[in-house]
Amino acid sequence: MLRRAAPSVAAAASPILRHALSTSSSSSSAAATAVASSSAVNSILLRSLKEHYLEVSKMSPPPKISPPKPYMILKGALDQASGPVLRRGYGEAGEEISISVARLANIMPPGADYDSDDDAGGGGGASESINQLFLHVDISRPGSSKSLQFLCGLYPDAVGIHSVCLRSKTAESGTAALAAKGGGGYQGRIFQELDENVRDAFHHYIEARGINEKLFPFLQAWLYVKDHRNLVHWFKSVGTFISEPKSE
């Protein structure tokens, strides 16, 4: 009985087996096609990344410029994601002034109402963004738990204050705080709402500490070099990630 039933079972299973083999073959073929397509896409992207990497690598850096004295460049500032670029001491009270910089276009939202003194910067746009810089100025004194902080627009021939506040020294500082809000306390009125005489006094205050358009040539060149280094590193990092063998 069992011997007679075996051929019937085999005959019934044969179409199923053929279908399974056919399905397996189709799946393998589709998988192979997908892998080949992915490899082709990766190859195209890697070639494009390499071309742009070589193009960027050949760009000539700007002439080496020193910051106006007595400002000093902070060692390792180019290698930091954010933080102060320049520092100096000022006055008998032993003030310490540090300056961070970023592109104004990366900080201020489109259509922002700038200080009237900032009009010298031009009409904006990507081509002019390197001519419109944003400064975070931190002025502190020994023994004080707070520091006076200014956010300023810097241009080739002008500097304008966007805001001023008194913050704890432990609060976030540097370019990471350029667009930060709050701070745990009253931050004062919007700068443009202050009396004109008060605004002028604040401008004289930072001018006396060397925060003026003379900083522009150095900070513009420094930011160009930093952006260039970041872009080269980005091309290399993305290319390495794509070309590395994928773990199973």
C-alpha positions as CSV (number, residue, x, y, z in Angstrom):
1,M,0.0,0.0,0.0
2,L,2.8,2.3,0.9
3,R,4.7,1.4,-2.2
4,R,1.8,2.1,-4.5
5,A,1.1,5.5,-2.8
6,A,4.7,6.7,-3.1
7,P,4.6,7.4,-6.9
8,S,1.3,9.4,-6.5
9,V,2.9,11.5,-3.7
10,A,6.0,12.1,-5.8
11,A,3.9,13.0,-8.8
12,A,1.8,15.5,-6.8
13,A,4.9,17.0,-5.2
14,S,6.7,17.4,-8.5
15,P,4.9,20.6,-9.7
16,I,5.3,22.1,-6.3
17,L,9.1,21.4,-6.4
18,R,9.4,22.8,-9.9
19,H,7.5,26.0,-8.8
20,A,9.8,26.4,-5.8
21,L,12.9,26.0,-7.8
22,S,11.6,28.5,-10.4
23,T,10.7,31.0,-7.6
24,S,14.1,30.6,-6.0
25,S,15.8,31.1,-9.4
26,S,13.7,34.3,-10.0
27,S,14.5,35.6,-6.5
28,S,18.2,35.0,-7.0
29,S,18.1,36.8,-10.3
30,A,16.3,39.8,-8.9
31,A,18.7,40.0,-6.0
32,A,21.7,39.9,-8.3
33,T,20.1,42.6,-10.4
34,A,19.5,44.8,-7.3
35,V,23.1,44.3,-6.1
36,A,24.5,45.2,-9.6
37,S,22.3,48.3,-9.8
38,S,23.4,49.4,-6.3
39,S,27.0,48.9,-7.2
40,A,26.6,51.0,-10.3
41,V,25.0,53.8,-8.4
42,N,27.7,53.7,-5.7
43,S,30.4,53.8,-8.5
44,I,28.8,56.9,-10.1
45,L,28.5,58.7,-6.7
46,L,32.1,57.8,-5.7
47,R,33.4,59.1,-9.0
48,S,31.5,62.4,-8.6
49,L,32.7,62.8,-5.0
50,K,36.3,62.2,-6.1
51,E,36.0,64.7,-8.9
52,H,34.7,67.4,-6.6
53,Y,37.1,66.5,-3.8
54,L,40.0,67.0,-6.3
55,E,38.5,70.3,-7.5
56,V,38.1,71.6,-4.0
57,S,41.6,70.4,-3.0
58,K,43.1,72.6,-5.7
59,M,41.4,75.8,-4.5
60,S,44.0,78.4,-3.5
61,P,43.6,79.6,0.2
62,P,43.4,83.3,0.8
63,P,46.5,85.2,1.7
64,K,47.6,84.7,5.3
65,I,46.2,87.5,7.5
66,S,47.0,88.3,11.1
67,P,44.2,89.6,13.5
68,P,44.5,93.2,14.7
69,K,46.6,93.4,17.8
70,P,46.2,92.7,20.7
71,Y,43.8,89.9,19.6
72,M,45.3,86.4,19.6
73,I,44.2,83.4,17.7
74,L,43.1,80.5,19.9
75,K,45.2,77.4,19.3
76,G,43.2,74.6,17.7
77,A,40.2,76.8,16.8
78,L,40.2,75.6,13.2
79,D,39.7,72.0,14.4
80,Q,36.8,72.7,16.7
81,A,33.2,72.4,15.6
82,S,32.4,75.7,17.4
83,G,33.8,78.1,20.0
84,P,36.0,81.2,20.2
85,V,38.4,82.2,17.5
86,L,40.0,85.3,19.0
87,R,40.8,86.4,22.5
88,R,42.3,89.4,24.2
89,G,42.6,91.1,27.6
90,Y,41.3,94.6,28.2
91,G,41.6,97.3,30.9
92,E,42.6,97.4,34.5
93,A,39.7,95.3,35.5
94,G,41.2,92.3,33.7
95,E,38.4,91.8,31.2
96,E,38.7,88.8,28.9
97,I,37.1,89.2,25.5
98,S,36.5,86.3,23.2
99,I,35.0,86.3,19.7
100,S,33.3,83.5,17.8
101,V,32.3,83.8,14.1
102,A,29.8,82.3,11.7
103,R,28.2,83.2,8.4
104,L,25.4,85.6,8.9
105,A,23.3,83.7,6.4
106,N,23.6,80.5,8.5
107,I,22.3,82.2,11.6
108,M,19.7,84.9,10.8
109,P,16.4,83.8,9.3
110,P,15.4,85.1,5.8
111,G,13.9,88.6,6.0
112,A,15.3,89.2,9.5
113,D,15.2,92.9,10.7
114,Y,18.9,93.8,10.9
115,D,20.4,96.7,12.8
116,S,20.3,99.9,10.6
117,D,24.0,100.0,10.7
118,D,24.2,96.7,8.9
119,D,22.9,98.0,5.6
120,A,26.5,98.4,4.5
121,G,26.6,94.7,4.0
122,G,24.6,94.7,0.8
123,G,21.6,92.8,-0.5
124,G,22.5,89.4,0.7
125,G,22.5,86.1,-1.3
126,A,24.8,83.1,-1.3
127,S,27.5,84.9,-3.2
128,E,27.7,87.6,-0.5
129,S,27.3,85.4,2.5
130,I,31.1,85.4,3.2
131,N,30.9,89.2,3.3
132,Q,28.3,89.1,6.0
133,L,29.6,87.6,9.2
134,F,28.0,87.0,12.6
135,L,29.9,87.5,15.8
136,H,29.3,86.2,19.3
137,V,31.3,88.5,21.6
138,D,31.8,87.4,25.3
139,I,33.2,89.9,27.8
140,S,33.9,88.6,31.2
141,R,35.8,89.7,34.4
142,P,37.7,87.7,37.0
143,G,35.5,86.8,40.0
144,S,32.2,87.5,38.2
145,S,29.8,84.6,37.6
146,K,28.3,86.4,34.6
147,S,29.5,87.7,31.2
148,L,28.2,90.4,28.9
149,Q,27.5,88.9,25.5
150,F,26.8,90.6,22.2
151,L,25.5,89.2,18.9
152,C,26.8,91.4,16.1
153,G,26.8,91.6,12.3
154,L,30.2,92.3,10.8
155,Y,30.8,93.7,7.4
156,P,33.8,95.1,5.5
157,D,33.1,98.6,6.6
158,A,30.7,98.3,9.5
159,V,29.6,96.5,12.6
160,G,26.1,96.4,14.0
161,I,24.7,95.0,17.3
162,H,21.7,92.6,17.0
163,S,21.4,91.9,20.7
164,V,23.1,92.2,24.1
165,C,22.5,90.2,27.3
166,L,24.1,89.3,30.6
167,R,24.4,85.6,31.0
168,S,25.9,83.0,33.3
169,K,29.5,82.0,32.5
170,T,28.3,78.4,32.7
171,A,25.8,78.9,29.9
172,E,26.5,77.7,26.4
173,S,28.8,80.0,24.5
174,G,30.6,80.3,21.2
175,T,29.0,79.7,17.8
176,A,26.8,77.0,19.3
177,A,25.0,79.8,21.2
178,L,24.7,82.3,18.4
179,A,21.1,81.4,17.8
180,A,20.3,80.2,21.3
181,K,17.2,81.6,23.0
182,G,16.4,82.1,26.6
183,G,19.1,81.6,29.2
184,G,17.1,81.3,32.4
185,G,16.5,85.0,33.1
186,Y,15.4,88.3,31.7
187,Q,17.5,89.1,28.6
188,G,16.6,92.7,28.2
189,R,14.7,94.5,25.5
190,I,15.1,94.0,21.8
191,F,18.1,96.0,20.9
192,Q,16.3,98.1,18.3
193,E,13.7,99.0,20.9
194,L,16.3,100.6,23.2
195,D,16.7,104.4,23.2
196,E,19.0,105.6,20.5
197,N,21.5,107.1,23.0
198,V,21.7,103.7,24.7
199,R,22.3,101.9,21.4
200,D,25.1,104.4,20.5
201,A,26.7,103.9,23.9
202,F,26.8,100.2,23.4
203,H,28.4,100.7,20.0
204,H,31.1,102.9,21.6
205,Y,31.5,100.3,24.3
206,I,32.4,97.5,21.9
207,E,34.4,99.9,19.6
208,A,36.7,100.7,22.6
209,R,37.4,97.0,22.9
210,G,38.5,96.6,19.3
211,I,35.3,95.0,18.0
212,N,35.0,96.8,14.7
213,E,35.4,96.4,11.0
214,K,39.1,95.9,11.3
215,L,38.4,92.4,12.4
216,F,36.7,91.6,9.1
217,P,39.7,90.7,6.8
218,F,41.1,88.2,9.3
219,L,37.7,86.6,10.3
220,Q,36.6,86.4,6.6
221,A,39.8,84.6,5.6
222,W,39.7,82.3,8.7
223,L,36.1,81.3,8.0
224,Y,37.0,80.6,4.4
225,V,39.8,78.3,5.4
226,K,37.6,76.5,8.0
227,D,34.7,76.1,5.4
228,H,37.3,74.7,2.9
229,R,38.7,72.2,5.4
230,N,35.2,71.1,6.5
231,L,34.2,70.5,2.9
232,V,37.3,68.5,2.0
233,H,36.8,66.4,5.1
234,W,33.1,65.9,4.2
235,F,33.9,64.6,0.7
236,K,36.5,62.2,2.2
237,S,34.2,60.9,5.0
238,V,31.2,60.3,2.7
239,G,33.4,58.6,0.1
240,T,34.9,56.3,2.7
241,F,31.5,55.4,4.1
242,I,30.1,54.4,0.6
243,S,33.2,52.5,-0.4
244,E,33.6,50.5,2.8
245,P,32.5,46.9,2.6
246,K,29.1,46.4,4.2
247,S,29.0,44.0,7.2
248,E,26.7,41.0,6.8
